[in-house]
Amino acid sequence: MFLAVVFFHSSEYILAVAIHGRLNVTLKSLLISKNYLLAMIFSLLEYIVEIVLFPGLKEHWWISDTGLALVVIGEFTRKLAIITAGRAFTHLIKVYHDEHHLLITHGIYRFIRHPGYSGFFIWSVGTQIMLCNPISTVGFAIVVWKFFAERIPHEEYFLKRFFGSEYEEYAHRVPSGVPFVK
């Protein structure tokens, strides 16, 4: 689990630097916030408490292996989204259209409109399944889903302004990649 978290965040930062240049990237590209740290601390506490009080919960290796598979799928999906979009991928929602902001509809974007969000959703829930943390699995799924359910419409407002009917047709044709978020 520790390696999955370290790899996710460090590779996110390294890719941002490689694509946008060191001068254009801040530590925010590590994607670590106070709320995220609290969630990870809670999941670690849940793991420790359950391993002490209910060790049988942690002995289901097939559940842990399923979580690991989800972590790998989520990581791969997100990094493929970043690499495919290149300079058009940013960690902040663009509110002004610039020359590097293109509508990406090829590669993984042909199948998922927001593969970076989809990948993070799968990865974050997978980390908790990997730990066999039932409370944190549900908690992460709800919190991350709610975050993207609010973020995607906000981002799409600007994408519609930047790309007009071309984006609207694309959005109608390709699912968001986050369950129950159109």
N, C-alpha and C positions, 0 to 999 in steps of 0.2 A: 504494500500500500504506500509506504513512504517513498519508494522508488517511483511509483506511478505519479504521485503528486509532484515530486521534484522534477521528473522528466517533463510532465505536462507544462509546468510553469516556466522552467528554464528554456525549453524548446520554443515556447510561445514568444519569449523575449528575444531569443536568438533569431528566430524567423523575422520578427518585426525589425530588428536591426539590419538583417541581411536585405530585406525588401525596401525599407524606408530610409536606411542610413542611421548611424548612431546619433547624429545631431537632432533627428526628428523623432526619437523614441525616448520615452521616460520610463521610470520604474513602474508606472501604471500598467505597462504592457506585461508585467508579471501577473496581472489579474488577481491580486490579493488585496482584499478589503477587510475591514473589521468584521463585517457580518460573515464573510467567508471563513475567516480565522475562527470565529465563534462556532460556526457550524462544524468545522473540522475538529475543534477541541471537544465539542459535544459528542461527535461520532467516536472519537478516541475514548472518551469517558464511558460511553455506552459499551464499547467493545470490552473495556477493562472490567466494568461492573458485570457484564454478562458472562465473561470468561470465568470470573470468580464465583458468581452466584448460580449461573446456568451454563456450565461448560458444554453441555450437550448441544446447545444452540450453535456452537462454533465447530462442531465435528462433521458437518455436512459438506464434504469437499466438493461435491457436484454443484452445490450452490455457489461456493467460493470460486470454483472454476468458471461457472457461468458469468459471475461478476467480472472475473479477469477477462473473459472474452469480450464482454461489453466495454470494459475499459479500453481494450485494444481497438475495438471497432470505433468507439467514440473518438479516441485519439487520432486514428487514421482518417476518419471523416473530417474532423476539424482541421488537421494539418493539410489534407488534400484541398480543402476549401481555401485555406490561406494561400497555398502555393498556386492554385488555379487562378485566384483573383489577383494575385500579385499586389501591385500598388493600389488597386481598387479596394483591397481589404484593409480596414482600419479598426481599432478597438473602440473608437468613438463614432457615434452616428454623425455622418456628414450633414450639416444643415445648409451648406453652400456647395454648389457644384464646382469642381475644379477639373483641370485637364486630365488628371489621373483617374478620375472617378468615372469608370465605364460600367455599362450594364453587362454583367458576365452571365451568359446563358449556355456556356459550353462546359464540357467536363462534368464534374459532379453537380454543377448548377443546372444541368439539363434535367436532373432527376429530383433535386431538392433545392428549393428557393433560398433557404437559409441553412446551408450545411454546417457552417461554423457553430450556429446555435444548436442545431440538431446533434452535432458531435459532442458539444459540451454537455448537453442534457444527458445523452447516453453515457458519457464518461463519468459524470458526477454521480448518477444513480448506480452505475456499475461499481464505483468504488465502495459504496455501502453494501451492495449485494456481495461483493468480494469479501468484506469483513463479516458477513452474516449478521448485519445490524438491522433488524426489522424496523425499529423506530426511526433511525436515521434514513433508511431507504425511503420510507414514506415521506418523511420530512424533507429530504433533498428533492424528491420528485415534485412535491407540492411547491416548495419555495422556488426552485429553478424554473418550473413550468410557469408559475405566476410572474416571475421576472420577465421571461420571454413573451408571455401573453400580453404584457404591457409594452415591452420594448419593440416587438415586431410591428404593431400598427403605427407606432411613432416613427420608426425607420421607414416604413412603407409610405407614409405621408410624403416624406421628402423624395423617395425614389419615384413616386408618381409625379411629383413636381419636376424632377430632373429629366425623366425619360418618358413621361406622358403615356400615350396609348400603347407604346411598345412595352412598357413595364406592366400596364394593366392586363394586356394579353398574356404576357409571360406569367403573371401572378395567377391568372385564371386557369392556366394550363398546368402549372407546376405547384405541387403542395409545399407548404412552408417547411416541413420536416420536423416540426414540433407538434406532438399529438394535440388535437382539438384546437389548434390555432390556424385560422385561415389566413 
